Amino acid sequence: MTFSMRRVSAIFRKEVQDFKANSQVLLMAAMPIIFAFIFSRFGNASGAGLGTITLMTFLFVAGFAQSMVIAEEKEKHTLRVLMLSPASSAEVLIGKSILTACITIVICIANLFILNQLDGNLPLLGLLFLCGTMLFIIIGTMIGLIASSVPQTSLIGMPILMTLYLAVQFEPLVENKAIKTVIGYFPTFHIDKAIKSVVKGNGFSSISGDLLNVLVWFVISLLACFIVYKKKQLD
C-alpha cells in the first residue's frame, strides 16, 4: 500500500473540525500560555523558566491533548472505522497528529515572546521544540490508544507524564545518586538541559548528546506506538 497524502489530508481536516468543538483540548492548549504570563509577571522569564514552560507545553498539549483526541475517537468508534479503512497506520497516526504538533510548536514559539527569550540560538530552539513535540505526541497517542475512554487518559497518562515532568523540576533537590542517575536518562531532563544551554547562546555541539537521548526515546516510543496500534487494530 502506497502512502497517500490525500488520506492524511482528509484525516487532518476532520481533526480541525473536531478541535473547534473540543473544550477540554482548548483548555489544555491555553494552560502553558497562562503559566508563561504568570512566569513573566513574577520575573521568572529566564532560560530555566523557558525550559519549565516548554516541558509544560509538551505535557499538556502534545501529551494530554493528543491522548484525549485519540481516546475520544475510540469512544465514538470513528478510530475503529479508520483502522478498518484503506488508510495505513502511518497515515492515520500522522493525520491525527499534525494539528496537535502545529499547535504545540506555535505555543512554544509564543512562549518565547511572552518570556522575552529571543536572544538565544533560535534555530536550535526550534529544533528542540520539534523533537520534543514529536516525542510527546507519540507518547500521547500511545496513552490514547491504551485508554478505553477520555477520563481514563488521565488515569493512565498522569503517572507517566507527570513523572517525566516533575522529576526534572525536583531533580536539584534529590540527594540519592541512583535516583539522580535514573532522572538523567529521562528525555525531559535532556530537553530542559538543552534549552537552558541554547538560551545561553551555546551551539549544536553542546546539545548533541541531549538530542541523541531524545532521538533514542523517540524511536523506542514510535515502535511501541505502532505495536499498540496494530494490536488494537486486531482486537
Number of C-alpha atoms within 10 A of each C-alpha: 6 7 11 12 12 12 16 20 16 13 21 20 15 12 18 14 10 13 16 10 10 14 10 14 21 14 13 19 22 15 15 26 20 13 16 27 16 15 19 17 12 8 11 15 21 17 21 17 20 26 21 24 26 29 27 23 31 30 30 24 31 32 32 28 27 30 33 28 25 27 27 22 20 20 14 11 11 13 18 15 13 17 17 12 11 12 20 18 16 14 22 20 20 18 22 25 23 19 17 25 23 14 16 29 23 13 22 27 18 15 24 20 11 20 22 13 19 13 11 18 18 16 11 19 21 14 12 23 24 16 16 27 27 25 23 29 30 27 27 32 30 25 29 29 25 21 23 15 19 18 12 17 26 18 12 15 23 16 11 16 23 14 15 18 21 15 21 24 16 10 16 9 10 12 9 9 9 10 12 16 11 10 20 16 14 18 25 30 23 21 25 24 18 25 27 22 20 22 22 15 14 16 14 15 8 13 21 12 13 21 20 13 19 24 17 13 17 21 13 13 19 19 12 15 21 17 13 17 20 13 11 13 14 9 7
